[in-house]
Amino acid sequence: MAVIEIEGLTKDYGHGRGVFDVSFRVEEGEVYGFLGPNGAGKTTTIRHIMGFLKPQSGSVKVGGLDSWVHPREIHRNLGYLPGEIAFPETMSGTEFLRMMADLRGIRDMAHVRRLMERFELDPSGSLKQMSLGTKRKLAIVTAFMHDPAVLVLDEPTSGLDPIMQSVFVEFIREEKARGKTILMSSHIFREVEASCDTVSIIKDGRLVADFAADDWRNRPETIYELRFVSKEEYDRFAREAGARRDFAVGSLEPGENLAVVTVREEAINEFVAFLAGYELASLSEIRQSLEDAFMKFYGRDMDGAGRPETNGAH
């Protein structure tokens, strides 16, 4: 059963900005990864899910309820972690947690204390003086404090150190095991790889890929790097490989006597038999990461330095 349903969502801000005919579903108990660089449309989509924005066309539903029409009902059992955090500077973290607990009708703070211990949060200081990492921990505890069934997380670990990022990923796995439904926007590929069941990639406001993480992890093909002992062996391979149908040559580097090939699982034996006729200096498998898949859609120069976004997308 789909908990989050987005059908044909469009919000056109002009000049190519916004989201256009976006459709996807997050099933009950699923962790859904939502990838894209700054400006791709992730946060605009998330704000529609939260009911902060009204769709220009299309629909957004959570638990069967229209997000724009019924946000209050939806928020009762939904935890939201925004990409950009803004706290009231006149309060302490402890006062903020107490205020949010009162708004949520939470009387027993035992679960909140467990979350604070898990994320090593000391909320006693002034919100104005808190570090970014401490503010992020506070936002995480606030999002999970009422033990919601649905979670919408926008760049959840931005500002956390690597150890605490790992703690968060393990926590997400545990929440998934408890049946939680989670939409997670993140630019940290390894945390998406480690926790998500489904991954979609958004580019220029449109979904360009949507795949099951298990299908990606268990791809029916392998990429190999071949280094030949001599230019003569390399040249012979370059001539003869083009006629093969059991593997595809991805790239050739004559100066390095190097070739990169992709081989489907069912053709491994034929590939190995073909290579037996060549003298190789080395043969190694290239393991593709989620970042590699992402870069196929965006290229290496999407922000001028080849990086995905490092803060909340709009």
One Martini backbone bead per residue (centre of mass of N, CA, C, O) as a GRO file, in nm:
protein
  314
    1MET     BB    1   0.095   0.037   0.024
    2ALA     BB    2   0.059   0.366  -0.032
    3VAL     BB    3   0.155   0.658   0.148
    4ILE     BB    4   0.300   0.809  -0.087
    5GLU     BB    5   0.140   1.024  -0.343
    6ILE     BB    6   0.256   1.118  -0.671
    7GLU     BB    7   0.075   1.308  -0.933
    8GLY     BB    8   0.173   1.526  -1.164
    9LEU     BB    9   0.365   1.729  -1.039
   10THR     BB   10   0.329   2.095  -1.061
   11LYS     BB   11   0.579   2.376  -1.037
   12ASP     BB   12   0.600   2.689  -1.198
   13TYR     BB   13   0.852   2.955  -1.179
   14GLY     BB   14   1.015   2.975  -1.414
   15HIS     BB   15   1.297   2.936  -1.598
   16GLY     BB   16   1.294   2.611  -1.526
   17ARG     BB   17   1.158   2.627  -1.250
   18GLY     BB   18   1.085   2.337  -1.058
   19VAL     BB   19   0.816   2.106  -1.121
   20PHE     BB   20   0.752   1.821  -1.363
   21ASP     BB   21   0.559   1.562  -1.367
   22VAL     BB   22   0.566   1.424  -1.082
   23SER     BB   23   0.603   1.062  -1.009
   24PHE     BB   24   0.541   0.880  -0.697
   25ARG     BB   25   0.593   0.601  -0.461
   26VAL     BB   26   0.551   0.518  -0.108
   27GLU     BB   27   0.572   0.248   0.065
   28GLU     BB   28   0.504   0.061   0.313
   29GLY     BB   29   0.814   0.030   0.480
   30GLU     BB   30   0.978   0.235   0.311
   31VAL     BB   31   1.293   0.346   0.173
   32TYR     BB   32   1.325   0.663   0.007
   33GLY     BB   33   1.537   0.789  -0.237
   34PHE     BB   34   1.629   1.145  -0.301
   35LEU     BB   35   1.797   1.267  -0.586
   36GLY     BB   36   1.981   1.583  -0.611
   37PRO     BB   37   2.070   1.881  -0.679
   38ASN     BB   38   2.075   2.195  -0.656
   39GLY     BB   39   1.758   2.283  -0.802
   40ALA     BB   40   1.595   2.011  -0.891
   41GLY     BB   41   1.323   1.968  -0.664
   42LYS     BB   42   1.312   1.835  -0.379
   43THR     BB   43   1.199   2.053  -0.181
   44THR     BB   44   0.947   2.116  -0.337
   45THR     BB   45   0.826   1.837  -0.306
   46ILE     BB   46   0.831   1.826   0.006
   47ARG     BB   47   0.645   2.077   0.051
   48HIS     BB   48   0.401   1.932  -0.069
   49ILE     BB   49   0.383   1.698   0.129
   50MET     BB   50   0.348   1.905   0.380
   51GLY     BB   51   0.153   2.154   0.273
   52PHE     BB   52   0.310   2.433   0.191
   53LEU     BB   53   0.217   2.365  -0.103
   54LYS     BB   54   0.042   2.426  -0.402
   55PRO     BB   55  -0.052   2.278  -0.667
   56GLN     BB   56  -0.079   2.346  -0.998
   57SER     BB   57  -0.059   2.033  -1.055
   58GLY     BB   58  -0.187   1.766  -0.934
   59SER     BB   59  -0.092   1.527  -0.667
   60VAL     BB   60  -0.085   1.494  -0.293
   61LYS     BB   61  -0.041   1.207  -0.076
   62VAL     BB   62  -0.112   1.103   0.273
   63GLY     BB   63  -0.284   0.845   0.361
   64GLY     BB   64  -0.507   0.955   0.137
   65LEU     BB   65  -0.436   1.257   0.187
   66ASP     BB   66  -0.443   1.577   0.115
   67SER     BB   67  -0.188   1.795   0.179
   68TRP     BB   68  -0.341   2.072   0.142
   69VAL     BB   69  -0.616   1.996   0.299
   70HIS     BB   70  -0.467   1.782   0.540
   71PRO     BB   71  -0.210   1.863   0.728
   72ARG     BB   72  -0.285   1.817   1.025
   73GLU     BB   73  -0.347   1.515   1.009
   74ILE     BB   74  -0.074   1.428   0.892
   75HIS     BB   75   0.122   1.550   1.122
   76ARG     BB   76   0.050   1.357   1.359
   77ASN     BB   77   0.214   1.103   1.184
   78LEU     BB   78   0.463   1.306   1.119
   79GLY     BB   79   0.807   1.346   1.035
   80TYR     BB   80   1.016   1.647   1.015
   81LEU     BB   81   1.325   1.725   0.826
   82PRO     BB   82   1.484   1.990   0.746
   83GLY     BB   83   1.744   2.130   0.569
   84GLU     BB   84   1.664   2.405   0.705
   85ILE     BB   85   1.738   2.541   1.017
   86ALA     BB   86   1.501   2.708   1.253
   87PHE     BB   87   1.545   2.863   1.560
   88PRO     BB   88   1.470   2.998   1.853
   89GLU     BB   89   1.707   3.209   2.009
   90THR     BB   90   1.565   3.247   2.310
   91MET     BB   91   1.619   2.946   2.352
   92SER     BB   92   1.655   2.640   2.460
   93GLY     BB   93   1.667   2.314   2.389
   94THR     BB   94   1.489   2.222   2.624
   95GLU     BB   95   1.255   2.420   2.572
   96PHE     BB   96   1.193   2.323   2.288
   97LEU     BB   97   1.123   2.029   2.353
   98ARG     BB   98   0.890   2.097   2.548
   99MET     BB   99   0.718   2.250   2.344
  100MET     BB  100   0.690   2.013   2.137
  101ALA     BB  101   0.564   1.813   2.336
  102ASP     BB  102   0.312   1.980   2.395
  103LEU     BB  103   0.213   1.995   2.097
  104ARG     BB  104   0.209   1.663   2.088
  105GLY     BB  105   0.118   1.542   2.373
  106ILE     BB  106   0.373   1.480   2.550
  107ARG     BB  107   0.438   1.325   2.872
  108ASP     BB  108   0.642   1.103   2.803
  109MET     BB  109   1.011   1.133   2.789
  110ALA     BB  110   1.158   0.861   2.733
  111HIS     BB  111   1.197   0.864   2.422
  112VAL     BB  112   1.355   1.128   2.414
  113ARG     BB  113   1.590   1.031   2.590
  114ARG     BB  114   1.680   0.805   2.401
  115LEU     BB  115   1.748   0.990   2.163
  116MET     BB  116   1.959   1.165   2.309
  117GLU     BB  117   2.150   0.930   2.368
  118ARG     BB  118   2.193   0.824   2.080
  119PHE     BB  119   2.284   1.140   1.978
  120GLU     BB  120   2.437   1.300   2.190
  121LEU     BB  121   2.235   1.513   2.340
  122ASP     BB  122   2.277   1.851   2.455
  123PRO     BB  123   2.006   2.091   2.523
  124SER     BB  124   2.093   2.324   2.737
  125GLY     BB  125   2.164   2.523   2.544
  126SER     BB  126   2.170   2.775   2.339
  127LEU     BB  127   2.051   2.811   2.025
  128LYS     BB  128   2.238   3.044   1.933
  129GLN     BB  129   2.515   2.869   2.027
  130MET     BB  130   2.483   2.640   1.851
  131SER     BB  131   2.582   2.406   1.662
  132LEU     BB  132   2.508   2.249   1.377
  133GLY     BB  133   2.518   1.959   1.489
  134THR     BB  134   2.330   2.007   1.735
  135LYS     BB  135   2.088   2.105   1.573
  136ARG     BB  136   2.052   1.844   1.414
  137LYS     BB  137   1.996   1.663   1.655
  138LEU     BB  138   1.748   1.818   1.751
  139ALA     BB  139   1.584   1.773   1.489
  140ILE     BB  140   1.577   1.467   1.505
  141VAL     BB  141   1.435   1.439   1.777
  142THR     BB  142   1.183   1.601   1.691
  143ALA     BB  143   1.093   1.414   1.451
  144PHE     BB  144   1.088   1.137   1.656
  145MET     BB  145   0.935   1.191   1.936
  146HIS     BB  146   0.630   1.067   1.832
  147ASP     BB  147   0.660   0.809   1.669
  148PRO     BB  148   0.627   0.803   1.363
  149ALA     BB  149   0.521   0.643   1.060
  150VAL     BB  150   0.617   0.907   0.909
  151LEU     BB  151   0.905   1.023   0.709
  152VAL     BB  152   1.061   1.349   0.633
  153LEU     BB  153   1.394   1.381   0.491
  154ASP     BB  154   1.614   1.667   0.465
  155GLU     BB  155   1.918   1.632   0.497
  156PRO     BB  156   1.972   1.477   0.788
  157THR     BB  157   2.322   1.484   0.809
  158SER     BB  158   2.378   1.770   0.798
  159GLY     BB  159   2.661   1.841   1.012
  160LEU     BB  160   2.757   1.564   1.067
  161ASP     BB  161   2.951   1.337   1.168
  162PRO     BB  162   3.048   1.025   1.068
  163ILE     BB  163   2.955   0.878   1.323
  164MET     BB  164   2.663   1.001   1.331
  165GLN     BB  165   2.582   0.902   1.053
  166SER     BB  166   2.594   0.602   1.130
  167VAL     BB  167   2.384   0.615   1.352
  168PHE     BB  168   2.153   0.705   1.167
  169VAL     BB  169   2.147   0.465   0.973
  170GLU     BB  170   2.086   0.254   1.189
  171PHE     BB  171   1.822   0.385   1.281
  172ILE     BB  172   1.672   0.359   1.011
  173ARG     BB  173   1.678   0.053   1.002
  174GLU     BB  174   1.508   0.018   1.260
  175GLU     BB  175   1.258   0.175   1.164
  176LYS     BB  176   1.199  -0.008   0.927
  177ALA     BB  177   1.162  -0.271   1.100
  178ARG     BB  178   0.899  -0.119   1.234
  179GLY     BB  179   0.743   0.008   0.960
  180LYS     BB  180   0.848   0.255   0.844
  181THR     BB  181   0.800   0.550   0.647
  182ILE     BB  182   1.062   0.677   0.415
  183LEU     BB  183   1.177   0.997   0.315
  184MET     BB  184   1.508   1.059   0.156
  185SER     BB  185   1.710   1.332   0.133
  186SER     BB  186   2.040   1.306  -0.028
  187HIS     BB  187   2.411   1.356  -0.078
  188ILE     BB  188   2.482   1.079   0.068
  189PHE     BB  189   2.539   0.791  -0.083
  190ARG     BB  190   2.602   0.581   0.146
  191GLU     BB  191   2.329   0.624   0.299
  192VAL     BB  192   2.149   0.534   0.068
  193GLU     BB  193   2.274   0.254   0.016
  194ALA     BB  194   2.226   0.151   0.325
  195SER     BB  195   1.881   0.224   0.342
  196CYS     BB  196   1.752   0.193   0.058
  197ASP     BB  197   1.505   0.056  -0.165
  198THR     BB  198   1.456   0.328  -0.324
  199VAL     BB  199   1.557   0.523  -0.621
  200SER     BB  200   1.565   0.868  -0.715
  201ILE     BB  201   1.614   1.100  -0.993
  202ILE     BB  202   1.652   1.454  -1.015
  203LYS     BB  203   1.615   1.681  -1.308
  204ASP     BB  204   1.499   1.976  -1.370
  205GLY     BB  205   1.215   1.872  -1.225
  206ARG     BB  206   1.276   1.568  -1.326
  207LEU     BB  207   1.243   1.242  -1.361
  208VAL     BB  208   1.522   1.008  -1.464
  209ALA     BB  209   1.502   0.795  -1.217
  210ASP     BB  210   1.387   0.452  -1.114
  211PHE     BB  211   1.501   0.224  -0.855
  212ALA     BB  212   1.589  -0.063  -0.721
  213ALA     BB  213   1.841  -0.130  -0.511
  214ASP     BB  214   1.873  -0.437  -0.568
  215ASP     BB  215   1.906  -0.410  -0.874
  216TRP     BB  216   2.168  -0.244  -0.849
  217ARG     BB  217   2.337  -0.433  -0.663
  218ASN     BB  218   2.237  -0.685  -0.880
  219ARG     BB  219   2.383  -0.663  -1.136
  220PRO     BB  220   2.412  -0.831  -1.467
  221GLU     BB  221   2.702  -0.680  -1.443
  222THR     BB  222   3.055  -0.623  -1.526
  223ILE     BB  223   3.346  -0.431  -1.454
  224TYR     BB  224   3.659  -0.404  -1.635
  225GLU     BB  225   4.015  -0.379  -1.600
  226LEU     BB  226   4.260  -0.365  -1.863
  227ARG     BB  227   4.611  -0.457  -1.867
  228PHE     BB  228   4.868  -0.451  -2.089
  229VAL     BB  229   5.203  -0.545  -2.160
  230SER     BB  230   5.147  -0.414  -2.451
  231LYS     BB  231   5.082  -0.242  -2.736
  232GLU     BB  232   5.027  -0.488  -2.915
  233GLU     BB  233   4.808  -0.617  -2.738
  234TYR     BB  234   4.623  -0.376  -2.730
  235ASP     BB  235   4.577  -0.339  -3.037
  236ARG     BB  236   4.453  -0.619  -3.081
  237PHE     BB  237   4.214  -0.579  -2.894
  238ALA     BB  238   4.094  -0.326  -3.031
  239ARG     BB  239   4.032  -0.478  -3.298
  240GLU     BB  240   3.872  -0.745  -3.184
  241ALA     BB  241   3.646  -0.636  -2.982
  242GLY     BB  242   3.435  -0.504  -3.184
  243ALA     BB  243   3.311  -0.803  -3.270
  244ARG     BB  244   3.188  -0.840  -3.004
  245ARG     BB  245   2.882  -0.961  -2.804
  246ASP     BB  246   2.973  -1.036  -2.485
  247PHE     BB  247   3.094  -0.736  -2.490
  248ALA     BB  248   3.178  -0.398  -2.378
  249VAL     BB  249   3.346  -0.112  -2.470
  250GLY     BB  250   3.400   0.177  -2.284
  251SER     BB  251   3.728   0.215  -2.287
  252LEU     BB  252   4.032   0.369  -2.429
  253GLU     BB  253   4.401   0.370  -2.339
  254PRO     BB  254   4.679   0.376  -2.515
  255GLY     BB  255   4.902   0.499  -2.318
  256GLU     BB  256   4.812   0.253  -2.095
  257ASN     BB  257   4.700  -0.016  -2.201
  258LEU     BB  258   4.377   0.045  -2.162
  259ALA     BB  259   4.066  -0.125  -2.061
  260VAL     BB  260   3.702  -0.100  -2.057
  261VAL     BB  261   3.458  -0.348  -1.955
  262THR     BB  262   3.133  -0.500  -2.020
  263VAL     BB  263   2.981  -0.784  -1.849
  264ARG     BB  264   2.770  -1.026  -1.868
  265GLU     BB  265   2.699  -1.292  -1.678
  266GLU     BB  266   2.646  -1.504  -1.923
  267ALA     BB  267   2.953  -1.407  -2.058
  268ILE     BB  268   3.204  -1.482  -1.886
  269ASN     BB  269   3.328  -1.734  -2.022
  270GLU     BB  270   3.379  -1.604  -2.300
  271PHE     BB  271   3.560  -1.378  -2.195
  272VAL     BB  272   3.783  -1.553  -2.070
  273ALA     BB  273   3.854  -1.705  -2.331
  274PHE     BB  274   3.940  -1.452  -2.489
  275LEU     BB  275   4.171  -1.356  -2.286
  276ALA     BB  276   4.368  -1.605  -2.320
  277GLY     BB  277   4.502  -1.459  -2.589
  278TYR     BB  278   4.633  -1.265  -2.368
  279GLU     BB  279   4.857  -1.030  -2.227
  280LEU     BB  280   4.839  -0.951  -1.884
  281ALA     BB  281   4.905  -0.737  -1.618
  282SER     BB  282   4.588  -0.677  -1.552
  283LEU     BB  283   4.282  -0.757  -1.353
  284SER     BB  284   3.986  -0.560  -1.267
  285GLU     BB  285   3.727  -0.472  -1.068
  286ILE     BB  286   3.455  -0.241  -1.104
  287ARG     BB  287   3.281  -0.073  -0.864
  288GLN     BB  288   2.969   0.045  -0.859
  289SER     BB  289   2.813   0.328  -0.759
  290LEU     BB  290   2.569   0.550  -0.697
  291GLU     BB  291   2.740   0.785  -0.799
  292ASP     BB  292   2.779   0.676  -1.084
  293ALA     BB  293   2.481   0.679  -1.162
  294PHE     BB  294   2.440   0.980  -1.114
  295MET     BB  295   2.662   1.084  -1.320
  296LYS     BB  296   2.517   0.989  -1.580
  297PHE     BB  297   2.302   1.234  -1.549
  298TYR     BB  298   2.512   1.490  -1.465
  299GLY     BB  299   2.797   1.478  -1.446
  300ARG     BB  300   3.104   1.660  -1.350
  301ASP     BB  301   2.969   1.985  -1.383
  302MET     BB  302   2.712   2.078  -1.208
  303ASP     BB  303   2.894   2.291  -0.997
  304GLY     BB  304   3.202   2.312  -1.120
  305ALA     BB  305   3.312   2.036  -0.927
  306GLY     BB  306   3.144   1.757  -0.918
  307ARG     BB  307   2.899   1.816  -0.712
  308PRO     BB  308   2.675   1.771  -0.508
  309GLU     BB  309   2.490   1.876  -0.287
  310THR     BB  310   2.525   2.044   0.062
  311ASN     BB  311   2.221   2.122   0.074
  312GLY     BB  312   1.924   2.236   0.046
  313ALA     BB  313   1.688   2.197  -0.181
  314HIS     BB  314   1.462   2.372  -0.443
   0.00000   0.00000   0.00000
